Amino acid sequence: MQCQGCRFWFSSKTQCRRNAPLPAVSEKGSQTLWPTTAADDWCGEFQPKVTDEKAAA
């Protein structure tokens, strides 16, 4: 049950989108960012990705 198999993980940006983005402030200003995670990270919010095959069942 790692990020790479979770429905909330976007591999193209290595971001977890389970919760709302977090505020971040720097010298360039403020913005909101999704948490960056590695493919082999994990958490207690894991939900398996839904594939077309599973959705059809």
PQR file of N, CA, C, O and H, with PARSE charges and radii, in Angstrom:
ATOM      1  N   MET A   1       0.828  -1.183   0.000 -0.4000 1.5000
ATOM      2  CA  MET A   1       0.000   0.000   0.000 -0.0000 2.0000
ATOM      3  C   MET A   1       0.870   1.243   0.000  0.5500 1.7000
ATOM      4  O   MET A   1       0.986   1.944   1.005 -0.5500 1.4000
ATOM      5  N   GLN A   2       1.472   1.498  -1.135 -0.4000 1.5000
ATOM      6  CA  GLN A   2       2.349   2.660  -1.283 -0.0000 2.0000
ATOM      7  C   GLN A   2       1.690   3.696  -2.184  0.5500 1.7000
ATOM      8  O   GLN A   2       0.698   3.410  -2.854 -0.5500 1.4000
ATOM      9  H   GLN A   2       1.379   0.929  -1.952  0.4000 1.0000
ATOM     10  N   CYS A   3       2.244   4.888  -2.193 -0.4000 1.5000
ATOM     11  CA  CYS A   3       1.682   5.991  -2.975 -0.0000 2.0000
ATOM     12  C   CYS A   3       1.458   5.621  -4.442  0.5500 1.7000
ATOM     13  O   CYS A   3       0.452   6.014  -5.032 -0.5500 1.4000
ATOM     14  H   CYS A   3       3.050   5.121  -1.649  0.4000 1.0000
ATOM     15  N   GLN A   4       2.371   4.882  -5.021 -0.4000 1.5000
ATOM     16  CA  GLN A   4       2.265   4.559  -6.442 -0.0000 2.0000
ATOM     17  C   GLN A   4       0.985   3.788  -6.776  0.5500 1.7000
ATOM     18  O   GLN A   4       0.563   3.792  -7.932 -0.5500 1.4000
ATOM     19  H   GLN A   4       3.189   4.563  -4.542  0.4000 1.0000
ATOM     20  N   GLY A   5       0.362   3.135  -5.813 -0.4000 1.5000
ATOM     21  CA  GLY A   5      -0.871   2.401  -6.062 -0.0000 2.0000
ATOM     22  C   GLY A   5      -2.112   3.096  -5.540  0.5500 1.7000
ATOM     23  O   GLY A   5      -3.201   2.523  -5.571 -0.5500 1.4000
ATOM     24  H   GLY A   5       0.704   3.132  -4.874  0.4000 1.0000
ATOM     25  N   CYS A   6      -1.966   4.328  -5.060 -0.4000 1.5000
ATOM     26  CA  CYS A   6      -3.076   5.060  -4.442 -0.0000 2.0000
ATOM     27  C   CYS A   6      -3.809   5.935  -5.457  0.5500 1.7000
ATOM     28  O   CYS A   6      -3.191   6.528  -6.341 -0.5500 1.4000
ATOM     29  H   CYS A   6      -1.081   4.794  -5.035  0.4000 1.0000
ATOM     30  N   ARG A   7      -5.117   6.009  -5.320 -0.4000 1.5000
ATOM     31  CA  ARG A   7      -5.935   6.802  -6.234 -0.0000 2.0000
ATOM     32  C   ARG A   7      -5.688   8.311  -6.115  0.5500 1.7000
ATOM     33  O   ARG A   7      -6.013   9.054  -7.041 -0.5500 1.4000
ATOM     34  H   ARG A   7      -5.619   5.528  -4.601  0.4000 1.0000
ATOM     35  N   PHE A   8      -5.130   8.771  -5.014 -0.4000 1.5000
ATOM     36  CA  PHE A   8      -4.902  10.200  -4.799 -0.0000 2.0000
ATOM     37  C   PHE A   8      -3.519  10.672  -5.253  0.5500 1.7000
ATOM     38  O   PHE A   8      -3.228  11.867  -5.188 -0.5500 1.4000
ATOM     39  H   PHE A   8      -4.866   8.168  -4.262  0.4000 1.0000
ATOM     40  N   TRP A   9      -2.664   9.755  -5.710 -0.4000 1.5000
ATOM     41  CA  TRP A   9      -1.288  10.105  -6.065 -0.0000 2.0000
ATOM     42  C   TRP A   9      -1.169  10.379  -7.557  0.5500 1.7000
ATOM     43  O   TRP A   9      -1.613   9.572  -8.374 -0.5500 1.4000
ATOM     44  H   TRP A   9      -2.901   8.785  -5.763  0.4000 1.0000
ATOM     45  N   PHE A  10      -0.578  11.501  -7.916 -0.4000 1.5000
ATOM     46  CA  PHE A  10      -0.358  11.883  -9.306 -0.0000 2.0000
ATOM     47  C   PHE A  10       1.122  11.735  -9.621  0.5500 1.7000
ATOM     48  O   PHE A  10       1.942  12.562  -9.222 -0.5500 1.4000
ATOM     49  H   PHE A  10      -0.217  12.157  -7.253  0.4000 1.0000
ATOM     50  N   SER A  11       1.453  10.667 -10.347 -0.4000 1.5000
ATOM     51  CA  SER A  11       2.855  10.324 -10.580 -0.0000 2.0000
ATOM     52  C   SER A  11       3.586  11.359 -11.421  0.5500 1.7000
ATOM     53  O   SER A  11       4.791  11.540 -11.247 -0.5500 1.4000
ATOM     54  H   SER A  11       0.787   9.995 -10.671  0.4000 1.0000
ATOM     55  N   SER A  12       2.894  12.046 -12.330 -0.4000 1.5000
ATOM     56  CA  SER A  12       3.575  13.022 -13.184 -0.0000 2.0000
ATOM     57  C   SER A  12       4.151  14.188 -12.383  0.5500 1.7000
ATOM     58  O   SER A  12       5.121  14.818 -12.805 -0.5500 1.4000
ATOM     59  H   SER A  12       1.915  11.899 -12.471  0.4000 1.0000
ATOM     60  N   LYS A  13       3.551  14.470 -11.227 -0.4000 1.5000
ATOM     61  CA  LYS A  13       4.042  15.566 -10.384 -0.0000 2.0000
ATOM     62  C   LYS A  13       4.465  15.075  -9.009  0.5500 1.7000
ATOM     63  O   LYS A  13       4.845  15.877  -8.156 -0.5500 1.4000
ATOM     64  H   LYS A  13       2.763  13.958 -10.885  0.4000 1.0000
ATOM     65  N   THR A  14       4.404  13.763  -8.784 -0.4000 1.5000
ATOM     66  CA  THR A  14       4.687  13.129  -7.485 -0.0000 2.0000
ATOM     67  C   THR A  14       3.985  13.864  -6.345  0.5500 1.7000
ATOM     68  O   THR A  14       4.598  14.195  -5.330 -0.5500 1.4000
ATOM     69  H   THR A  14       4.096  13.112  -9.477  0.4000 1.0000
ATOM     70  N   GLN A  15       2.694  14.110  -6.531 -0.4000 1.5000
ATOM     71  CA  GLN A  15       1.910  14.832  -5.542 -0.0000 2.0000
ATOM     72  C   GLN A  15       0.799  13.957  -4.977  0.5500 1.7000
ATOM     73  O   GLN A  15       0.189  13.159  -5.689 -0.5500 1.4000
ATOM     74  H   GLN A  15       2.196  13.841  -7.355  0.4000 1.0000
ATOM     75  N   CYS A  16       0.552  14.124  -3.688 -0.4000 1.5000
ATOM     76  CA  CYS A  16      -0.592  13.495  -3.040 -0.0000 2.0000
ATOM     77  C   CYS A  16      -1.713  14.524  -2.999  0.5500 1.7000
ATOM     78  O   CYS A  16      -1.525  15.641  -2.516 -0.5500 1.4000
ATOM     79  H   CYS A  16       1.047  14.772  -3.110  0.4000 1.0000
ATOM     80  N   ARG A  17      -2.879  14.140  -3.507 -0.4000 1.5000
ATOM     81  CA  ARG A  17      -4.009  15.069  -3.529 -0.0000 2.0000
ATOM     82  C   ARG A  17      -5.168  14.557  -2.682  0.5500 1.7000
ATOM     83  O   ARG A  17      -6.332  14.804  -2.996 -0.5500 1.4000
ATOM     84  H   ARG A  17      -3.032  13.233  -3.899  0.4000 1.0000
ATOM     85  N   ARG A  18      -4.846  13.849  -1.615 -0.4000 1.5000
ATOM     86  CA  ARG A  18      -5.867  13.337  -0.706 -0.0000 2.0000
ATOM     87  C   ARG A  18      -6.541  14.470   0.047  0.5500 1.7000
ATOM     88  O   ARG A  18      -7.755  14.442   0.247 -0.5500 1.4000
ATOM     89  H   ARG A  18      -3.900  13.649  -1.360  0.4000 1.0000
ATOM     90  N   ASN A  19      -5.776  15.460   0.465 -0.4000 1.5000
ATOM     91  CA  ASN A  19      -6.295  16.605   1.201 -0.0000 2.0000
ATOM     92  C   ASN A  19      -6.054  17.886   0.399  0.5500 1.7000
ATOM     93  O   ASN A  19      -5.416  17.862  -0.654 -0.5500 1.4000
ATOM     94  H   ASN A  19      -4.790  15.482   0.303  0.4000 1.0000
ATOM     95  N   ALA A  20      -6.558  18.967   0.896 -0.4000 1.5000
ATOM     96  CA  ALA A  20      -6.376  20.264   0.234 -0.0000 2.0000
ATOM     97  C   ALA A  20      -4.896  20.643   0.204  0.5500 1.7000
ATOM     98  O   ALA A  20      -4.125  20.210   1.061 -0.5500 1.4000
ATOM     99  H   ALA A  20      -7.077  18.986   1.751  0.4000 1.0000
ATOM    100  N   PRO A  21      -4.491  21.463  -0.796 -0.5600 1.5000
ATOM    101  CA  PRO A  21      -3.105  21.917  -0.817  0.2800 2.0000
ATOM    102  C   PRO A  21      -2.783  22.753   0.424  0.5500 1.7000
ATOM    103  O   PRO A  21      -3.663  23.356   1.038 -0.5500 1.4000
ATOM    104  N   LEU A  22      -1.506  22.770   0.767 -0.4000 1.5000
ATOM    105  CA  LEU A  22      -1.051  23.471   1.968 -0.0000 2.0000
ATOM    106  C   LEU A  22      -0.487  24.846   1.622  0.5500 1.7000
ATOM    107  O   LEU A  22       0.139  25.010   0.574 -0.5500 1.4000
ATOM    108  H   LEU A  22      -0.791  22.281   0.268  0.4000 1.0000
ATOM    109  N   PRO A  23      -0.700  25.828   2.486 -0.5600 1.5000
ATOM    110  CA  PRO A  23      -0.119  27.147   2.223  0.2800 2.0000
ATOM    111  C   PRO A  23       1.396  27.123   2.413  0.5500 1.7000
ATOM    112  O   PRO A  23       1.916  26.456   3.308 -0.5500 1.4000
ATOM    113  N   ALA A  24       2.087  27.863   1.555 -0.4000 1.5000
ATOM    114  CA  ALA A  24       3.543  27.987   1.647 -0.0000 2.0000
ATOM    115  C   ALA A  24       3.906  29.443   1.409  0.5500 1.7000
ATOM    116  O   ALA A  24       3.402  30.076   0.481 -0.5500 1.4000
ATOM    117  H   ALA A  24       1.665  28.404   0.829  0.4000 1.0000
ATOM    118  N   VAL A  25       4.783  29.968   2.253 -0.4000 1.5000
ATOM    119  CA  VAL A  25       5.205  31.360   2.140 -0.0000 2.0000
ATOM    120  C   VAL A  25       6.718  31.392   1.951  0.5500 1.7000
ATOM    121  O   VAL A  25       7.456  30.723   2.673 -0.5500 1.4000
ATOM    122  H   VAL A  25       5.192  29.454   3.006  0.4000 1.0000
ATOM    123  N   SER A  26       7.168  32.168   0.984 -0.4000 1.5000
ATOM    124  CA  SER A  26       8.601  32.344   0.753 -0.0000 2.0000
ATOM    125  C   SER A  26       8.855  33.808   0.409  0.5500 1.7000
ATOM    126  O   SER A  26       7.941  34.633   0.403 -0.5500 1.4000
ATOM    127  H   SER A  26       6.568  32.713   0.398  0.4000 1.0000
ATOM    128  N   GLU A  27      10.118  34.107   0.125 -0.4000 1.5000
ATOM    129  CA  GLU A  27      10.443  35.484  -0.241 -0.0000 2.0000
ATOM    130  C   GLU A  27       9.780  35.900  -1.559  0.5500 1.7000
ATOM    131  O   GLU A  27       9.669  37.093  -1.845 -0.5500 1.4000
ATOM    132  H   GLU A  27      10.861  33.437   0.130  0.4000 1.0000
ATOM    133  N   LYS A  28       9.344  34.936  -2.353 -0.4000 1.5000
ATOM    134  CA  LYS A  28       8.660  35.223  -3.619 -0.0000 2.0000
ATOM    135  C   LYS A  28       7.171  35.489  -3.433  0.5500 1.7000
ATOM    136  O   LYS A  28       6.498  35.937  -4.362 -0.5500 1.4000
ATOM    137  H   LYS A  28       9.434  33.967  -2.121  0.4000 1.0000
ATOM    138  N   GLY A  29       6.657  35.217  -2.244 -0.4000 1.5000
ATOM    139  CA  GLY A  29       5.239  35.422  -1.970 -0.0000 2.0000
ATOM    140  C   GLY A  29       4.611  34.167  -1.393  0.5500 1.7000
ATOM    141  O   GLY A  29       5.304  33.248  -0.957 -0.5500 1.4000
ATOM    142  H   GLY A  29       7.204  34.853  -1.490  0.4000 1.0000
ATOM    143  N   SER A  30       3.297  34.147  -1.398 -0.4000 1.5000
ATOM    144  CA  SER A  30       2.600  32.985  -0.854 -0.0000 2.0000
ATOM    145  C   SER A  30       1.915  32.214  -1.977  0.5500 1.7000
ATOM    146  O   SER A  30       1.554  32.772  -3.013 -0.5500 1.4000
ATOM    147  H   SER A  30       2.734  34.894  -1.752  0.4000 1.0000
ATOM    148  N   GLN A  31       1.750  30.937  -1.746 -0.4000 1.5000
ATOM    149  CA  GLN A  31       1.086  30.059  -2.703 -0.0000 2.0000
ATOM    150  C   GLN A  31       0.575  28.833  -1.960  0.5500 1.7000
ATOM    151  O   GLN A  31       0.840  28.675  -0.769 -0.5500 1.4000
ATOM    152  H   GLN A  31       2.044  30.483  -0.904  0.4000 1.0000
ATOM    153  N   THR A  32      -0.143  27.978  -2.643 -0.4000 1.5000
ATOM    154  CA  THR A  32      -0.565  26.716  -2.058 -0.0000 2.0000
ATOM    155  C   THR A  32       0.085  25.583  -2.843  0.5500 1.7000
ATOM    156  O   THR A  32       0.221  25.653  -4.064 -0.5500 1.4000
ATOM    157  H   THR A  32      -0.358  28.106  -3.611  0.4000 1.0000
ATOM    158  N   LEU A  33       0.486  24.537  -2.121 -0.4000 1.5000
ATOM    159  CA  LEU A  33       1.187  23.418  -2.741 -0.0000 2.0000
ATOM    160  C   LEU A  33       0.603  22.095  -2.262  0.5500 1.7000
ATOM    161  O   LEU A  33       0.248  21.945  -1.093 -0.5500 1.4000
ATOM    162  H   LEU A  33       0.376  24.479  -1.129  0.4000 1.0000
ATOM    163  N   TRP A  34       0.510  21.141  -3.180 -0.4000 1.5000
ATOM    164  CA  TRP A  34       0.157  19.780  -2.815 -0.0000 2.0000
ATOM    165  C   TRP A  34       1.414  19.128  -2.229  0.5500 1.7000
ATOM    166  O   TRP A  34       2.519  19.414  -2.692 -0.5500 1.4000
ATOM    167  H   TRP A  34       0.798  21.263  -4.130  0.4000 1.0000
ATOM    168  N   PRO A  35       1.270  18.269  -1.233 -0.5600 1.5000
ATOM    169  CA  PRO A  35       2.438  17.588  -0.686  0.2800 2.0000
ATOM    170  C   PRO A  35       3.137  16.716  -1.743  0.5500 1.7000
ATOM    171  O   PRO A  35       2.476  16.002  -2.497 -0.5500 1.4000
ATOM    172  N   THR A  36       4.451  16.778  -1.791 -0.4000 1.5000
ATOM    173  CA  THR A  36       5.238  15.960  -2.702 -0.0000 2.0000
ATOM    174  C   THR A  36       5.631  14.682  -1.966  0.5500 1.7000
ATOM    175  O   THR A  36       6.108  14.727  -0.833 -0.5500 1.4000
ATOM    176  H   THR A  36       4.988  17.358  -1.178  0.4000 1.0000
ATOM    177  N   THR A  37       5.425  13.547  -2.624 -0.4000 1.5000
ATOM    178  CA  THR A  37       5.743  12.259  -2.013 -0.0000 2.0000
ATOM    179  C   THR A  37       6.502  11.384  -3.004  0.5500 1.7000
ATOM    180  O   THR A  37       6.472  11.622  -4.212 -0.5500 1.4000
ATOM    181  H   THR A  37       5.037  13.510  -3.545  0.4000 1.0000
ATOM    182  N   ALA A  38       7.167  10.388  -2.488 -0.4000 1.5000
ATOM    183  CA  ALA A  38       7.858   9.412  -3.333 -0.0000 2.0000
ATOM    184  C   ALA A  38       6.913   8.241  -3.614  0.5500 1.7000
ATOM    185  O   ALA A  38       5.974   7.998  -2.856 -0.5500 1.4000
ATOM    186  H   ALA A  38       7.191  10.194  -1.507  0.4000 1.0000
ATOM    187  N   ALA A  39       7.167   7.526  -4.695 -0.4000 1.5000
ATOM    188  CA  ALA A  39       6.314   6.402  -5.084 -0.0000 2.0000
ATOM    189  C   ALA A  39       6.237   5.339  -3.996  0.5500 1.7000
ATOM    190  O   ALA A  39       5.213   4.670  -3.857 -0.5500 1.4000
ATOM    191  H   ALA A  39       7.930   7.723  -5.311  0.4000 1.0000
ATOM    192  N   ASP A  40       7.313   5.176  -3.221 -0.4000 1.5000
ATOM    193  CA  ASP A  40       7.316   4.137  -2.194 -0.0000 2.0000
ATOM    194  C   ASP A  40       6.961   4.656  -0.795  0.5500 1.7000
ATOM    195  O   ASP A  40       7.125   3.934   0.188 -0.5500 1.4000
ATOM    196  H   ASP A  40       8.144   5.720  -3.334  0.4000 1.0000
ATOM    197  N   ASP A  41       6.477   5.898  -0.698 -0.4000 1.5000
ATOM    198  CA  ASP A  41       5.961   6.408   0.577 -0.0000 2.0000
ATOM    199  C   ASP A  41       4.601   5.761   0.847  0.5500 1.7000
ATOM    200  O   ASP A  41       4.025   5.127  -0.037 -0.5500 1.4000
ATOM    201  H   ASP A  41       6.343   6.485  -1.496  0.4000 1.0000
ATOM    202  N   TRP A  42       4.101   5.919   2.050 -0.4000 1.5000
ATOM    203  CA  TRP A  42       2.787   5.386   2.389 -0.0000 2.0000
ATOM    204  C   TRP A  42       2.169   6.224   3.499  0.5500 1.7000
ATOM    205  O   TRP A  42       2.861   6.988   4.172 -0.5500 1.4000
ATOM    206  H   TRP A  42       4.569   6.433   2.768  0.4000 1.0000
ATOM    207  N   CYS A  43       0.851   6.072   3.686 -0.4000 1.5000
ATOM    208  CA  CYS A  43       0.164   6.725   4.797 -0.0000 2.0000
ATOM    209  C   CYS A  43      -1.090   5.931   5.137  0.5500 1.7000
ATOM    210  O   CYS A  43      -1.380   4.929   4.482 -0.5500 1.4000
ATOM    211  H   CYS A  43       0.289   5.451   3.140  0.4000 1.0000
ATOM    212  N   GLY A  44      -1.815   6.348   6.119 -0.4000 1.5000
ATOM    213  CA  GLY A  44      -3.026   5.656   6.546 -0.0000 2.0000
ATOM    214  C   GLY A  44      -4.257   5.997   5.729  0.5500 1.7000
ATOM    215  O   GLY A  44      -5.336   5.468   5.999 -0.5500 1.4000
ATOM    216  H   GLY A  44      -1.580   7.162   6.651  0.4000 1.0000
ATOM    217  N   GLU A  45      -4.125   6.868   4.737 -0.4000 1.5000
ATOM    218  CA  GLU A  45      -5.259   7.289   3.917 -0.0000 2.0000
ATOM    219  C   GLU A  45      -5.317   6.552   2.578  0.5500 1.7000
ATOM    220  O   GLU A  45      -6.106   6.932   1.713 -0.5500 1.4000
ATOM    221  H   GLU A  45      -3.249   7.298   4.518  0.4000 1.0000
ATOM    222  N   PHE A  46      -4.524   5.531   2.387 -0.4000 1.5000
ATOM    223  CA  PHE A  46      -4.429   4.813   1.113 -0.0000 2.0000
ATOM    224  C   PHE A  46      -5.786   4.291   0.646  0.5500 1.7000
ATOM    225  O   PHE A  46      -6.550   3.711   1.417 -0.5500 1.4000
ATOM    226  H   PHE A  46      -3.884   5.221   3.089  0.4000 1.0000
ATOM    227  N   GLN A  47      -6.063   4.517  -0.649 -0.4000 1.5000
ATOM    228  CA  GLN A  47      -7.211   3.909  -1.328 -0.0000 2.0000
ATOM    229  C   GLN A  47      -6.701   3.451  -2.691  0.5500 1.7000
ATOM    230  O   GLN A  47      -6.077   4.236  -3.405 -0.5500 1.4000
ATOM    231  H   GLN A  47      -5.442   4.988  -1.275  0.4000 1.0000
ATOM    232  N   PRO A  48      -6.953   2.204  -3.064 -0.5600 1.5000
ATOM    233  CA  PRO A  48      -6.418   1.688  -4.319  0.2800 2.0000
ATOM    234  C   PRO A  48      -6.930   2.471  -5.526  0.5500 1.7000
ATOM    235  O   PRO A  48      -8.053   2.976  -5.531 -0.5500 1.4000
ATOM    236  N   LYS A  49      -6.079   2.559  -6.549 -0.4000 1.5000
ATOM    237  CA  LYS A  49      -6.486   3.202  -7.796 -0.0000 2.0000
ATOM    238  C   LYS A  49      -7.622   2.403  -8.415  0.5500 1.7000
ATOM    239  O   LYS A  49      -7.653   1.176  -8.319 -0.5500 1.4000
ATOM    240  H   LYS A  49      -5.167   2.149  -6.545  0.4000 1.0000
ATOM    241  N   VAL A  50      -8.549   3.101  -9.049 -0.4000 1.5000
ATOM    242  CA  VAL A  50      -9.649   2.455  -9.727 -0.0000 2.0000
ATOM    243  C   VAL A  50      -9.268   2.310 -11.190  0.5500 1.7000
ATOM    244  O   VAL A  50      -8.960   3.296 -11.860 -0.5500 1.4000
ATOM    245  H   VAL A  50      -8.524   4.098  -9.127  0.4000 1.0000
ATOM    246  N   THR A  51      -9.289   1.075 -11.685 -0.4000 1.5000
ATOM    247  CA  THR A  51      -8.989   0.841 -13.084 -0.0000 2.0000
ATOM    248  C   THR A  51     -10.293   0.699 -13.851  0.5500 1.7000
ATOM    249  O   THR A  51     -11.342   0.465 -13.251 -0.5500 1.4000
ATOM    250  H   THR A  51      -9.538   0.274 -11.141  0.4000 1.0000
ATOM    251  N   ASP A  52     -10.241   0.838 -15.167 -0.4000 1.5000
ATOM    252  CA  ASP A  52     -11.437   0.699 -15.991 -0.0000 2.0000
ATOM    253  C   ASP A  52     -12.069  -0.672 -15.812  0.5500 1.7000
ATOM    254  O   ASP A  52     -13.292  -0.805 -15.835 -0.5500 1.4000
ATOM    255  H   ASP A  52      -9.389   1.029 -15.655  0.4000 1.0000
ATOM    256  N   GLU A  53     -11.235  -1.691 -15.635 -0.4000 1.5000
ATOM    257  CA  GLU A  53     -11.707  -3.050 -15.462 -0.0000 2.0000
ATOM    258  C   GLU A  53     -12.517  -3.180 -14.167  0.5500 1.7000
ATOM    259  O   GLU A  53     -13.563  -3.828 -14.144 -0.5500 1.4000
ATOM    260  H   GLU A  53     -10.241  -1.583 -15.616  0.4000 1.0000
ATOM    261  N   LYS A  54     -12.027  -2.563 -13.099 -0.4000 1.5000
ATOM    262  CA  LYS A  54     -12.746  -2.608 -11.818 -0.0000 2.0000
ATOM    263  C   LYS A  54     -14.030  -1.779 -11.880  0.5500 1.7000
ATOM    264  O   LYS A  54     -15.044  -2.163 -11.296 -0.5500 1.4000
ATOM    265  H   LYS A  54     -11.177  -2.036 -13.117  0.4000 1.0000
ATOM    266  N   ALA A  55     -13.992  -0.645 -12.585 -0.4000 1.5000
ATOM    267  CA  ALA A  55     -15.149   0.233 -12.673 -0.0000 2.0000
ATOM    268  C   ALA A  55     -16.293  -0.428 -13.442  0.5500 1.7000
ATOM    269  O   ALA A  55     -17.461  -0.161 -13.161 -0.5500 1.4000
ATOM    270  H   ALA A  55     -13.169  -0.333 -13.059  0.4000 1.0000
ATOM    271  N   ALA A  56     -15.966  -1.290 -14.413 -0.4000 1.5000
ATOM    272  CA  ALA A  56     -16.977  -1.951 -15.235 -0.0000 2.0000
ATOM    273  C   ALA A  56     -17.705  -3.051 -14.463  0.5500 1.7000
ATOM    274  O   ALA A  56     -18.813  -3.436 -14.838 -0.5500 1.4000
ATOM    275  H   ALA A  56     -15.017  -1.507 -14.642  0.4000 1.0000
ATOM    276  N   ALA A  57     -17.102  -3.555 -13.401 -0.4000 1.5000
ATOM    277  CA  ALA A  57     -17.687  -4.681 -12.659 -0.0000 2.0000
ATOM    278  C   ALA A  57     -18.844  -4.258 -11.777  0.5500 1.7000
ATOM    279  O   ALA A  57     -19.437  -5.092 -11.093 -0.5500 1.4000
ATOM    280  H   ALA A  57     -16.202  -3.242 -13.097  0.4000 1.0000
TER
END
